Amino acid sequence: MVTHPGVAVSIVSVNGVAGTSTSIALAASASQNIAVVYTVLNVAAGTKDTLVLTGTSVANGAVSDNGKADLTVIKPSLTISKVAYRDDQTTPIGAGLVLPGEFIQYKVTVTNGGVAAAASVVITDALPAQLTFSSATGDLAGWTIGNSGNNVTATLSGTLASSGSRFIWIRAQVN
């Protein structure tokens, strides 16, 4: 039987059998690897849990032995920043004015501050109604960018490494 006293994991199966327990017959002094499949729950990075594998004698149910595996959750931690620039991509707009017909560009950056790589990174951004979407480009290869009206979605293929950052530019015209 496999148990866990914490809240970080949920047991899926033991040696291919759904649930937290299964019977495995072993000869005296024999050994066997046991495959425990579990899912990590939505908990904070650094959360600890322990898997406990209890072996019980078939001949004498009062005789058992425990094996333990300590687990620590590691996961990505993504932050997104968005800065508005003039169309030159170098001059921040800040509190400055923009005029109708002028193009501006947003630099949307996603950063992984976690200790694990992030997979399935997706940026979604809804531009204000005072703008009309024009185009979008990624910093490097790997971005798939689309839009529906003023709603922009960018999907990064592969992973975003720990401490890594990637960005896209969104170009829009002021109405």
C-alpha positions as CSV (number, residue, x, y, z in Angstrom):
1,M,0.0,0.0,0.0
2,V,1.2,3.5,-0.8
3,T,0.1,6.5,1.4
4,H,1.2,10.0,1.7
5,P,0.6,12.2,4.8
6,G,0.9,15.5,3.0
7,V,-1.1,17.4,0.4
8,A,1.3,17.7,-2.5
9,V,0.5,14.5,-4.5
10,S,-2.3,12.2,-5.4
11,I,-1.6,8.5,-6.0
12,V,-2.8,7.3,-9.4
13,S,-1.6,3.7,-9.5
14,V,0.7,1.1,-8.0
15,N,2.4,-1.3,-10.4
16,G,-0.1,-0.5,-13.1
17,V,-3.2,-1.0,-10.8
18,A,-5.4,2.0,-10.2
19,G,-5.6,3.2,-6.6
20,T,-3.2,3.1,-3.7
21,S,-2.6,-0.6,-3.2
22,T,-2.0,-3.9,-5.0
23,S,-0.8,-7.4,-4.1
24,I,2.6,-8.4,-5.2
25,A,3.9,-11.9,-4.4
26,L,7.6,-12.2,-3.7
27,A,9.7,-15.2,-2.7
28,A,11.6,-15.0,0.5
29,S,14.7,-12.7,0.3
30,A,13.5,-11.5,-3.2
31,S,13.3,-7.9,-4.3
32,Q,11.2,-6.0,-6.8
33,N,10.9,-2.5,-8.1
34,I,7.5,-1.0,-7.5
35,A,6.2,1.7,-9.9
36,V,4.1,4.4,-8.2
37,V,2.4,6.9,-10.5
38,Y,1.2,10.1,-8.9
39,T,0.1,13.6,-9.9
40,V,1.4,16.7,-8.3
41,L,-1.5,18.8,-7.0
42,N,-1.8,22.6,-7.4
43,V,0.4,23.5,-4.4
44,A,3.2,26.1,-4.0
45,A,6.7,25.3,-5.1
46,G,8.7,24.0,-2.1
47,T,5.7,22.1,-0.6
48,K,6.9,18.8,0.8
49,D,5.3,15.4,0.9
50,T,6.3,11.8,1.6
51,L,5.3,8.7,-0.2
52,V,5.2,5.7,2.2
53,L,5.3,2.2,0.7
54,T,4.1,-0.5,3.2
55,G,4.9,-4.1,2.5
56,T,2.9,-6.6,4.5
57,S,3.7,-10.3,4.9
58,V,1.1,-12.6,3.3
59,A,2.0,-15.4,5.8
60,N,1.7,-13.1,8.8
61,G,-0.4,-9.9,8.3
62,A,1.0,-8.5,11.5
63,V,4.5,-8.2,9.9
64,S,5.1,-5.2,7.7
65,D,7.9,-2.8,6.7
66,N,7.8,0.8,5.4
67,G,9.9,2.4,2.8
68,K,9.7,6.2,2.3
69,A,10.4,8.7,-0.5
70,D,10.5,12.4,0.4
71,L,9.2,14.7,-2.3
72,T,9.6,18.5,-2.8
73,V,7.5,20.2,-5.4
74,I,9.4,22.2,-8.0
75,K,7.6,24.2,-10.6
76,P,7.9,27.2,-12.8
77,S,6.7,30.6,-11.6
78,L,5.8,32.9,-14.5
79,T,5.4,36.7,-14.5
80,I,4.4,38.8,-17.4
81,S,5.2,42.5,-18.0
82,K,3.9,44.8,-20.6
83,V,5.5,48.1,-21.6
84,A,4.2,50.6,-24.3
85,Y,6.8,52.1,-26.7
86,R,6.7,54.4,-29.6
87,D,6.7,52.7,-33.0
88,D,10.6,52.7,-32.9
89,Q,10.5,50.0,-30.1
90,T,13.0,52.0,-28.1
91,T,11.2,55.1,-26.7
92,P,8.8,54.3,-23.8
93,I,5.6,56.2,-24.0
94,G,5.3,56.5,-20.3
95,A,2.9,59.4,-19.5
96,G,3.4,60.9,-23.0
97,L,0.5,61.5,-25.4
98,V,-0.2,59.5,-28.5
99,L,-2.2,60.8,-31.4
100,P,-4.9,59.2,-33.6
101,G,-3.3,57.4,-36.5
102,E,0.0,56.9,-34.6
103,F,1.4,53.4,-34.2
104,I,2.6,52.2,-30.8
105,Q,4.2,48.9,-29.8
106,Y,3.8,46.8,-26.7
107,K,6.6,44.6,-25.5
108,V,5.1,41.7,-23.6
109,T,7.7,39.7,-21.7
110,V,7.2,36.4,-19.9
111,T,9.8,35.4,-17.3
112,N,10.2,32.1,-15.5
113,G,11.4,32.8,-11.9
114,G,10.7,29.3,-10.8
115,V,13.2,26.4,-10.4
116,A,11.7,24.2,-13.2
117,A,11.2,24.8,-16.9
118,A,7.8,25.9,-18.0
119,A,6.0,24.0,-20.7
120,S,2.9,25.2,-22.7
121,V,3.6,28.9,-22.2
122,V,0.8,31.1,-23.6
123,I,0.4,34.9,-23.5
124,T,-3.0,36.4,-24.1
125,D,-3.5,40.2,-24.3
126,A,-6.6,42.2,-25.0
127,L,-5.7,45.5,-26.5
128,P,-7.8,48.5,-25.4
129,A,-10.7,49.6,-27.6
130,Q,-8.9,52.8,-28.4
131,L,-6.4,50.8,-30.5
132,T,-6.6,48.6,-33.6
133,F,-4.3,45.6,-33.8
134,S,-1.8,45.7,-36.7
135,S,0.8,42.9,-36.2
136,A,2.8,40.9,-33.7
137,T,6.2,39.3,-33.8
138,G,8.2,37.1,-31.5
139,D,11.8,37.8,-30.2
140,L,13.0,34.5,-31.6
141,A,11.7,31.5,-33.4
142,G,9.2,29.3,-31.5
143,W,6.3,31.7,-31.2
144,T,2.9,31.1,-32.9
145,I,1.0,34.3,-32.8
146,G,-2.6,34.9,-33.7
147,N,-5.3,37.5,-33.1
148,S,-9.1,37.8,-33.1
149,G,-9.8,41.5,-33.4
150,N,-7.9,43.1,-30.6
151,N,-7.3,39.8,-28.7
152,V,-3.7,38.6,-29.2
153,T,-2.6,35.1,-28.3
154,A,1.1,33.9,-28.5
155,T,2.0,30.3,-27.8
156,L,5.7,29.3,-27.2
157,S,6.8,25.9,-28.5
158,G,9.1,23.9,-26.3
159,T,9.9,25.2,-22.8
160,L,10.9,28.3,-21.1
161,A,13.9,27.6,-18.9
162,S,14.2,28.5,-15.3
163,S,15.4,32.2,-15.1
164,G,14.6,32.5,-18.8
165,S,12.6,35.3,-20.5
166,R,11.0,35.6,-23.9
167,F,9.0,38.4,-25.4
168,I,6.7,39.4,-28.2
169,W,6.0,42.8,-29.8
170,I,2.4,43.8,-30.5
171,R,2.0,46.7,-32.9
172,A,-1.3,48.7,-32.9
173,Q,-2.7,51.9,-34.3
174,V,-4.3,54.6,-32.1
175,N,-7.9,55.2,-33.2
